[in-house]
Amino acid sequence: MNSASSTATQRRATAAHAQAGIRSVASAAVVERRLKICVLAACPFPANHGTPGSIRELAEATAERGHEVHVVTYHIGEDLPLAGVHLHRIPNWTGERGVIVGPTRYRPLYDFLMIFTAIRVILRHDVDLIHAHGYEAALVAACCRIITRRPVLYSAHNRMEDELASYGFFWSKRLANGLAWILDRAVPRLGDRCIPHSANLQQFLIARGLEGRSEPVLNFGIDLARQWPCDREQLRRQLGIGDDPIVMYTGVIDRFQRLDLLLGAMVHVLHRIPRAKLLLLATIPNARHEQALREEAARLGIEKSLILCVPSSMVKGCQLLLVCDVAVVPRPNTPGFPIKLLNYMSAERPCVMFASSSSSLSHGENVWLVGDDTSQSLGEGIVRLLSNAPLRARIALGGCRFVRERHDRRLVAAQLCQAYIHLMQETRRWSRIAMRPPVAARSMDTLSAESREHDRNSYLEDALYASA
């Protein structure tokens, strides 16, 4: 059997395994009644990176199961498809349009406006529960609960101690760390129930005394049915890289992603493999960080081996994943499970990352883990994979199998909906919900049509509210 046939057979087997997993979850679970859910996304949404991407996948997959999903978010977002989900934006009082990761001077205002938009949505649509993604959304949800009396499910995506100071927003690093310490101890307690999105975050919640109100780890999910066909060789020619070994990072290029470690790792890689190139795909343009990366590459003497580009669309970015030989997650001690890692794995790209950031991953089977959180250790791991084609192929297939078995968004949505039901069963509202008919998953075409009709009907009211 040739390699292509073997790969196809393996994909069919893993897809069947995932379907069996979905059926087993459904059969063991409480009967799923149709819910009305208000999802709080305190960020630009939808957007092609990390947290907004994971929220989008969860919201679409939940709607696909037959639930009514309303997302309340900022007035800022990218032009990305959002199937089956009703989108509600805050009024645009600042004129700001650019997607920025991390705190800005306007974000407290946006979060404040989200309170009133969310309350309006919850009461108008008689929503059953609030699903708050991240710290700011949890604060908004806590304010909404006072008025609406709806229970709150808090999704733990991160820890503030890992990243707040790295944004450079506060004039004092000590102030940023002090605020992070307070937020890490107070905000997760605002949820009636908590749901961690990685084993690291589960331990974080347990250490805060929240084990009794925490759900099991909920993996992030991606749409494995989505295909991005392209010609790898043609893309390489367009980038002018020929058959050079390519190391890739894709995502936001803010300081907390520790691209300094990746640039340092490339110094070690180039000593062993001089023709190697580092391709950085920045999903969110940021001129200041781009300039800082180029200056650091020049200081290290690797500027000629650095290719930095901003894909024109999400589709183009996903297609460009196929040009690389090794993909990297350079951030040590990552609390969550990076969406970029799921994208790497689903595209059958072998990945290198720090062991301190691993969550349920097996070294040498579905990812290559390096022990020390240093540039040298990361560089040695990259060299090991670039120098061993059979090892790359084994890890690429193992990573793809891992994603299909554990991160299919349909399987993830089934688990999430059981967490919703668990939360609602503890409320007085459950007696009304239990009388509803079971959900029946609908096609995404039907959901898209329903969403467009809903948006047309509510457009005038939303516009009047925004101009008030």
TORMI-692145 format. One line per field, with one value per residue (C-alpha): residue in three letters; x, y, z. Coordinates in Angstrom, 2 decimals, always signed. Example, Ala and Ser with C-alpha at 12.3 -4.5 7.8 and 13.67 -1.06 7.14 Angstrom:
<nodes>
res: (ALA;SER)
u: (+12.30;+13.67)
v: (-4.50;-1.06)
w: (+7.80;+7.14)
</nodes>
This chain:
<nodes>
res: (MET;ASN;SER;ALA;SER;SER;THR;ALA;THR;GLN;ARG;ARG;ALA;THR;ALA;ALA;HIS;ALA;GLN;ALA;GLY;ILE;ARG;SER;VAL;ALA;SER;ALA;ALA;VAL;VAL;GLU;ARG;ARG;LEU;LYS;ILE;CYS;VAL;LEU;ALA;ALA;CYS;PRO;PHE;PRO;ALA;ASN;HIS;GLY;THR;PRO;GLY;SER;ILE;ARG;GLU;LEU;ALA;GLU;ALA;THR;ALA;GLU;ARG;GLY;HIS;GLU;VAL;HIS;VAL;VAL;THR;TYR;HIS;ILE;GLY;GLU;ASP;LEU;PRO;LEU;ALA;GLY;VAL;HIS;LEU;HIS;ARG;ILE;PRO;ASN;TRP;THR;GLY;GLU;ARG;GLY;VAL;ILE;VAL;GLY;PRO;THR;ARG;TYR;ARG;PRO;LEU;TYR;ASP;PHE;LEU;MET;ILE;PHE;THR;ALA;ILE;ARG;VAL;ILE;LEU;ARG;HIS;ASP;VAL;ASP;LEU;ILE;HIS;ALA;HIS;GLY;TYR;GLU;ALA;ALA;LEU;VAL;ALA;ALA;CYS;CYS;ARG;ILE;ILE;THR;ARG;ARG;PRO;VAL;LEU;TYR;SER;ALA;HIS;ASN;ARG;MET;GLU;ASP;GLU;LEU;ALA;SER;TYR;GLY;PHE;PHE;TRP;SER;LYS;ARG;LEU;ALA;ASN;GLY;LEU;ALA;TRP;ILE;LEU;ASP;ARG;ALA;VAL;PRO;ARG;LEU;GLY;ASP;ARG;CYS;ILE;PRO;HIS;SER;ALA;ASN;LEU;GLN;GLN;PHE;LEU;ILE;ALA;ARG;GLY;LEU;GLU;GLY;ARG;SER;GLU;PRO;VAL;LEU;ASN;PHE;GLY;ILE;ASP;LEU;ALA;ARG;GLN;TRP;PRO;CYS;ASP;ARG;GLU;GLN;LEU;ARG;ARG;GLN;LEU;GLY;ILE;GLY;ASP;ASP;PRO;ILE;VAL;MET;TYR;THR;GLY;VAL;ILE;ASP;ARG;PHE;GLN;ARG;LEU;ASP;LEU;LEU;LEU;GLY;ALA;MET;VAL;HIS;VAL;LEU;HIS;ARG;ILE;PRO;ARG;ALA;LYS;LEU;LEU;LEU;LEU;ALA;THR;ILE;PRO;ASN;ALA;ARG;HIS;GLU;GLN;ALA;LEU;ARG;GLU;GLU;ALA;ALA;ARG;LEU;GLY;ILE;GLU;LYS;SER;LEU;ILE;LEU;CYS;VAL;PRO;SER;SER;MET;VAL;LYS;GLY;CYS;GLN;LEU;LEU;LEU;VAL;CYS;ASP;VAL;ALA;VAL;VAL;PRO;ARG;PRO;ASN;THR;PRO;GLY;PHE;PRO;ILE;LYS;LEU;LEU;ASN;TYR;MET;SER;ALA;GLU;ARG;PRO;CYS;VAL;MET;PHE;ALA;SER;SER;SER;SER;SER;LEU;SER;HIS;GLY;GLU;ASN;VAL;TRP;LEU;VAL;GLY;ASP;ASP;THR;SER;GLN;SER;LEU;GLY;GLU;GLY;ILE;VAL;ARG;LEU;LEU;SER;ASN;ALA;PRO;LEU;ARG;ALA;ARG;ILE;ALA;LEU;GLY;GLY;CYS;ARG;PHE;VAL;ARG;GLU;ARG;HIS;ASP;ARG;ARG;LEU;VAL;ALA;ALA;GLN;LEU;CYS;GLN;ALA;TYR;ILE;HIS;LEU;MET;GLN;GLU;THR;ARG;ARG;TRP;SER;ARG;ILE;ALA;MET;ARG;PRO;PRO;VAL;ALA;ALA;ARG;SER;MET;ASP;THR;LEU;SER;ALA;GLU;SER;ARG;GLU;HIS;ASP;ARG;ASN;SER;TYR;LEU;GLU;ASP;ALA;LEU;TYR;ALA;SER;ALA)
u: (+0.00;+1.45;+1.78;-1.16;-3.51;-2.17;-2.78;-6.32;-7.08;-5.73;-7.82;-10.99;-10.18;-9.61;-12.76;-14.75;-13.17;-14.21;-17.77;-17.89;-16.72;-19.50;-22.09;-20.75;-20.95;-24.48;-25.68;-24.26;-25.48;-28.66;-31.28;-30.29;-33.05;-32.87;-31.20;-30.85;-27.28;-25.70;-21.98;-19.87;-16.76;-15.00;-12.67;-12.76;-14.91;-14.77;-11.03;-8.43;-6.40;-6.44;-9.33;-11.75;-11.09;-11.86;-15.04;-16.17;-15.69;-17.58;-20.44;-20.92;-20.74;-23.25;-25.65;-25.14;-26.51;-29.77;-29.31;-29.99;-26.67;-26.34;-22.82;-22.37;-19.07;-17.24;-18.15;-14.84;-14.32;-12.96;-15.01;-15.16;-18.09;-20.17;-22.76;-25.88;-24.93;-26.72;-24.18;-24.84;-22.31;-21.89;-22.41;-19.40;-18.55;-14.85;-14.58;-11.84;-11.75;-8.41;-8.16;-5.71;-4.69;-4.49;-5.57;-6.10;-7.32;-10.78;-11.36;-12.81;-15.39;-16.17;-16.61;-18.90;-21.03;-21.17;-23.09;-26.04;-25.97;-25.89;-28.73;-30.85;-30.13;-30.75;-34.11;-35.31;-34.56;-35.32;-31.84;-31.27;-27.62;-24.51;-21.26;-18.40;-15.11;-12.16;-11.63;-13.34;-16.36;-16.64;-16.75;-19.44;-21.40;-21.28;-22.89;-25.53;-26.42;-27.49;-30.23;-31.12;-30.63;-29.16;-26.44;-22.91;-20.52;-16.96;-14.56;-10.93;-8.73;-5.68;-4.00;-3.28;+0.02;+1.37;+0.67;-0.71;+2.69;+3.96;+1.52;+3.46;+0.19;+0.88;+3.62;+4.80;+5.46;+4.89;+1.45;+0.60;+1.71;-0.22;-3.39;-2.85;-2.51;-5.86;-7.64;-6.35;-7.79;-11.07;-12.42;-12.71;-14.93;-17.51;-18.82;-21.48;-19.49;-16.07;-14.83;-11.04;-9.74;-6.52;-5.04;-2.83;-5.86;-7.67;-4.82;-4.96;-8.65;-8.09;-5.29;-7.78;-10.17;-12.64;-12.55;-16.12;-17.58;-15.33;-16.32;-13.87;-11.37;-13.05;-10.71;-10.80;-12.29;-11.87;-13.97;-12.24;-14.64;-13.22;-10.77;-8.14;-6.98;-3.82;-0.64;+2.28;+4.95;+3.21;+2.93;+6.63;+7.48;+5.33;+7.20;+10.55;+11.65;+12.07;+13.02;+14.61;+13.72;+10.97;+10.30;+6.94;+5.09;+1.58;-0.50;-0.28;+3.25;+2.86;+5.65;+3.87;+4.14;+7.94;+9.05;+12.37;+12.98;+12.17;+14.54;+17.24;+16.49;+17.02;+20.58;+21.25;+19.28;+21.25;+24.58;+23.51;+21.22;+22.30;+19.55;+16.72;+14.21;+11.87;+8.42;+6.32;+2.64;+1.16;-2.61;-3.06;-0.95;+1.15;+3.79;+5.49;+6.00;+7.00;+9.73;+10.93;+11.21;+13.18;+15.54;+16.10;+16.73;+19.29;+20.98;+21.26;+22.52;+19.63;+17.64;+18.24;+16.63;+13.48;+10.29;+7.51;+4.13;+0.49;-1.93;-4.71;-7.38;-7.94;-8.13;-4.78;-3.21;-4.44;-3.17;+0.26;+0.59;+1.34;+4.58;+6.43;+8.51;+8.32;+5.81;+6.65;+4.85;+7.60;+5.78;+6.86;+4.46;+1.41;-1.65;-4.15;-4.07;-3.03;-5.43;-2.41;-1.23;-4.53;-4.24;-0.66;-1.65;-4.80;-2.68;-0.27;+2.63;+5.12;+5.33;+8.00;+7.11;+8.27;+7.33;+6.19;+3.38;+2.25;-1.21;-2.05;+0.58;+3.04;+6.65;+7.73;+4.23;+2.15;+4.57;+8.27;+8.74;+11.89;+12.78;+14.41;+12.63;+15.55;+16.32;+19.07;+16.77;+14.11;+16.68;+17.96;+14.41;+13.86;+17.14;+16.23;+13.02;+14.46;+17.19;+14.88;+12.17;+10.69;+10.38;+8.64;+6.18;+5.41;+4.78;+2.70;+0.38;+0.26;-0.63;-3.40;-4.79;-4.65;-6.70;-9.29;-9.80;-9.93;-10.54;-13.31;-15.59;-18.68;-17.37;-16.34;-19.78;-21.47;-19.43;-20.02;-23.77;-23.73;-21.93;-24.72;-27.32;-25.40;-25.42;-29.13;-30.23;-29.20;-31.59;-35.36;-35.44;-34.66;-38.30;-39.23;-36.26;-37.02;-40.40;-38.85;-38.38;-34.89;-32.59;-32.19;-28.95;-29.62;-27.50;-25.23;-27.05;-30.31;-28.59;-27.00;-30.39;-32.02;-29.21;-29.52;-33.30;-32.87;-30.27;-32.59;-35.47;-33.41;-31.23;-33.38;-33.72;-29.99;-29.17;-31.49;-29.92;-26.38;-27.20;-28.77)
v: (+0.00;+3.41;+6.25;+8.23;+5.24;+4.51;+8.11;+8.08;+4.83;+6.22;+9.37;+7.31;+5.23;+8.25;+9.94;+6.79;+6.78;+10.40;+9.64;+6.73;+9.07;+11.52;+8.74;+7.47;+10.94;+11.41;+8.03;+8.45;+12.01;+13.56;+14.20;+17.48;+20.09;+23.19;+26.07;+29.78;+30.81;+34.24;+33.97;+36.91;+37.55;+40.59;+41.02;+41.86;+39.10;+37.19;+37.38;+35.04;+34.22;+32.31;+33.08;+34.61;+31.64;+29.12;+31.01;+31.02;+27.26;+26.52;+28.89;+27.51;+23.89;+24.56;+26.17;+23.23;+20.97;+22.93;+25.51;+29.23;+31.05;+34.82;+36.29;+39.72;+41.34;+44.55;+46.60;+45.45;+42.26;+40.75;+39.82;+36.10;+33.70;+32.99;+30.29;+29.85;+32.38;+35.65;+38.46;+41.52;+44.34;+47.20;+50.74;+52.29;+55.31;+55.57;+54.92;+52.35;+49.60;+47.83;+44.40;+44.68;+41.88;+42.80;+45.82;+49.26;+52.53;+51.92;+48.36;+49.28;+51.37;+48.48;+46.09;+48.59;+48.91;+45.12;+44.99;+46.91;+45.17;+41.76;+42.59;+43.74;+40.55;+38.28;+39.84;+40.31;+36.71;+35.12;+33.57;+30.63;+31.09;+33.21;+31.71;+34.09;+33.55;+34.98;+37.55;+40.65;+38.64;+37.13;+40.63;+41.63;+38.45;+39.10;+42.51;+41.03;+38.32;+40.97;+42.18;+39.07;+36.36;+34.03;+31.51;+32.02;+29.45;+30.79;+29.54;+29.62;+30.44;+31.88;+33.16;+36.86;+36.23;+34.78;+37.69;+40.93;+42.53;+41.47;+43.75;+46.81;+48.67;+49.57;+52.03;+49.73;+46.02;+45.69;+47.27;+44.89;+41.85;+43.03;+43.47;+40.05;+38.48;+39.97;+39.00;+35.42;+34.92;+36.81;+36.47;+32.65;+32.69;+34.83;+31.86;+29.56;+26.85;+26.90;+25.03;+24.77;+24.44;+22.59;+20.39;+23.30;+25.53;+22.74;+22.64;+26.44;+26.32;+23.51;+25.51;+28.37;+26.06;+25.76;+22.00;+21.62;+23.91;+22.96;+20.83;+18.37;+19.80;+20.92;+20.68;+23.40;+22.16;+22.94;+22.17;+19.16;+19.15;+22.48;+21.96;+24.36;+22.87;+24.38;+23.60;+23.43;+23.80;+26.77;+28.53;+27.93;+29.43;+32.47;+33.02;+32.51;+29.73;+26.85;+23.71;+25.43;+23.90;+26.05;+26.60;+28.30;+30.22;+31.54;+33.70;+37.05;+38.42;+40.14;+39.81;+37.22;+34.69;+34.67;+34.94;+36.12;+32.50;+31.35;+33.89;+32.74;+29.12;+29.93;+30.96;+27.37;+25.96;+28.00;+26.80;+23.26;+23.92;+27.19;+27.10;+27.03;+29.88;+31.15;+32.06;+34.14;+34.48;+37.34;+36.87;+40.37;+43.16;+45.08;+47.41;+48.02;+44.33;+43.59;+46.22;+44.87;+41.36;+42.58;+44.54;+41.50;+39.30;+41.84;+41.91;+38.12;+38.17;+36.08;+38.80;+37.20;+33.98;+35.68;+35.94;+37.90;+38.24;+38.95;+36.61;+38.47;+36.10;+33.20;+30.82;+32.04;+31.68;+28.10;+27.24;+28.65;+26.15;+23.51;+25.14;+24.51;+21.50;+22.14;+24.28;+25.78;+26.97;+29.04;+30.09;+28.23;+27.49;+28.08;+27.74;+26.84;+24.74;+26.93;+26.96;+27.36;+23.94;+22.37;+24.03;+22.76;+19.23;+19.10;+20.22;+17.33;+19.61;+18.18;+20.46;+21.43;+23.02;+23.22;+20.38;+22.99;+23.93;+20.42;+19.19;+15.51;+15.37;+12.51;+13.26;+11.73;+10.46;+13.52;+16.37;+16.89;+18.25;+20.01;+19.95;+23.28;+26.59;+28.01;+29.01;+26.41;+23.58;+24.76;+25.02;+21.50;+20.16;+21.94;+20.60;+17.09;+17.16;+18.95;+16.32;+13.30;+12.99;+9.69;+11.21;+14.27;+12.06;+9.95;+12.99;+14.71;+11.70;+11.18;+14.84;+14.72;+11.57;+13.25;+16.22;+14.08;+11.90;+14.67;+18.06;+17.58;+20.49;+18.28;+16.10;+19.17;+20.77;+17.61;+17.87;+21.62;+21.21;+18.66;+21.27;+23.73;+21.20;+20.43;+24.14;+24.60;+21.55;+23.42;+26.31;+26.84;+27.42;+23.75;+22.69;+24.83;+23.66;+19.99;+20.41;+21.44;+18.92;+17.43;+19.27;+18.06;+19.13;+21.10;+21.67;+24.71;+26.00;+26.10;+27.77;+30.40;+31.23;+31.50;+33.75;+36.07;+36.33;+37.08;+39.74;+41.42;+41.48;+42.95;+45.30;+48.40;+47.98;+47.39;+50.43;+52.64;+51.37;+51.99;+55.57;+56.38)
w: (+0.00;-0.92;+1.58;+0.21;+0.55;+4.02;+5.08;+3.69;+5.49;+8.74;+8.38;+7.85;+10.91;+13.14;+11.83;+12.68;+16.14;+16.67;+15.56;+17.98;+20.73;+19.92;+20.03;+23.37;+24.93;+23.65;+24.85;+28.36;+28.82;+30.17;+27.47;+25.85;+25.78;+23.63;+25.45;+24.85;+25.59;+25.86;+25.09;+26.29;+24.19;+25.68;+22.72;+19.03;+17.53;+15.30;+14.85;+13.43;+16.52;+19.80;+22.14;+19.58;+17.30;+20.03;+21.02;+17.40;+17.04;+20.28;+19.45;+15.94;+17.07;+19.89;+17.42;+15.08;+17.83;+17.77;+20.54;+20.21;+20.65;+21.10;+21.19;+22.79;+21.91;+21.04;+17.98;+16.44;+14.47;+11.30;+8.26;+8.99;+8.49;+11.59;+10.92;+13.00;+15.69;+16.48;+16.89;+19.07;+19.21;+21.65;+20.34;+18.63;+20.78;+19.92;+16.19;+16.88;+14.27;+14.47;+16.10;+19.03;+21.39;+25.07;+27.13;+25.62;+27.11;+25.61;+26.78;+30.21;+28.33;+25.97;+28.89;+30.61;+27.47;+27.19;+30.47;+29.05;+25.66;+27.36;+29.74;+26.81;+24.86;+27.85;+28.69;+25.10;+24.11;+27.50;+27.63;+29.99;+30.95;+30.45;+29.16;+29.96;+28.15;+30.07;+32.78;+31.40;+30.28;+33.77;+35.30;+32.79;+33.55;+37.29;+36.73;+34.41;+36.92;+39.46;+37.10;+35.10;+37.77;+35.14;+36.11;+34.81;+33.36;+33.41;+30.74;+31.95;+28.95;+30.69;+33.83;+34.16;+35.94;+32.69;+30.38;+31.87;+32.49;+29.05;+27.20;+28.35;+29.01;+32.64;+33.54;+36.33;+35.99;+39.74;+39.35;+36.50;+38.49;+41.55;+39.53;+37.93;+41.40;+42.45;+39.23;+39.32;+42.79;+42.44;+38.89;+38.56;+41.68;+39.87;+37.89;+39.30;+37.58;+35.93;+32.90;+32.31;+28.76;+29.60;+32.32;+33.42;+33.93;+35.74;+38.26;+38.48;+39.44;+41.93;+43.56;+43.99;+45.87;+42.98;+42.45;+43.75;+41.12;+38.19;+35.22;+33.60;+31.13;+27.91;+24.95;+22.35;+19.11;+15.44;+12.38;+10.88;+7.94;+6.74;+3.89;+2.56;-0.79;-2.24;-4.16;-1.70;-4.37;-5.95;-2.58;-1.96;-5.35;-4.62;-1.35;-3.08;-0.74;-3.19;-1.32;+1.70;+5.10;+6.61;+10.30;+10.93;+13.62;+13.06;+15.36;+17.09;+17.49;+20.85;+23.41;+25.57;+22.70;+23.33;+19.73;+21.14;+22.14;+18.61;+17.05;+19.45;+18.54;+14.86;+15.61;+16.71;+13.76;+11.20;+12.62;+11.68;+8.68;+7.01;+4.35;+6.88;+6.93;+9.66;+8.35;+10.74;+9.79;+11.81;+11.99;+13.47;+11.90;+14.42;+12.98;+16.33;+17.08;+13.48;+13.68;+17.03;+15.56;+12.55;+14.81;+17.05;+14.00;+12.75;+16.16;+16.08;+12.47;+11.07;+9.29;+5.86;+7.11;+8.43;+6.36;+8.06;+6.36;+7.17;+5.33;+3.51;+4.85;+7.25;+4.28;+2.95;+6.38;+6.76;+3.28;+4.09;+6.94;+4.32;+3.15;+6.41;+7.41;+11.17;+13.11;+16.50;+19.63;+21.30;+24.48;+27.64;+30.49;+28.31;+30.59;+27.84;+24.70;+21.75;+18.82;+16.54;+17.71;+16.68;+13.29;+12.87;+13.80;+11.68;+8.69;+9.43;+10.30;+12.84;+15.88;+18.39;+21.73;+25.33;+27.66;+30.20;+27.79;+26.92;+27.88;+27.26;+24.51;+24.02;+23.18;+19.90;+19.14;+18.32;+19.12;+19.85;+23.38;+24.56;+28.24;+29.05;+28.48;+26.51;+22.94;+22.69;+23.75;+21.30;+18.52;+19.17;+18.91;+15.60;+14.21;+15.31;+13.28;+10.25;+10.07;+10.33;+7.66;+8.98;+12.46;+11.01;+9.13;+12.21;+14.42;+11.73;+11.40;+15.16;+15.72;+13.13;+14.75;+18.19;+16.96;+15.22;+18.28;+20.91;+19.31;+16.77;+17.63;+17.41;+20.23;+22.23;+21.78;+23.08;+26.29;+26.59;+26.29;+29.10;+31.23;+30.38;+31.47;+34.66;+35.47;+34.68;+36.68;+39.82;+39.06;+39.31;+35.57;+34.91;+35.39;+32.37;+30.30;+31.02;+29.34;+26.04;+23.24;+22.78;+20.41;+16.86;+15.22;+12.04;+8.99;+8.89;+5.77;+7.75;+10.69;+8.45;+6.89;+10.35;+11.58;+8.59;+9.07;+12.77;+12.03;+9.51;+11.99;+14.83;+12.81;+13.24;+17.00;+17.42;+15.28;+17.32;+20.54;+19.24;+18.28;+21.63)
</nodes>
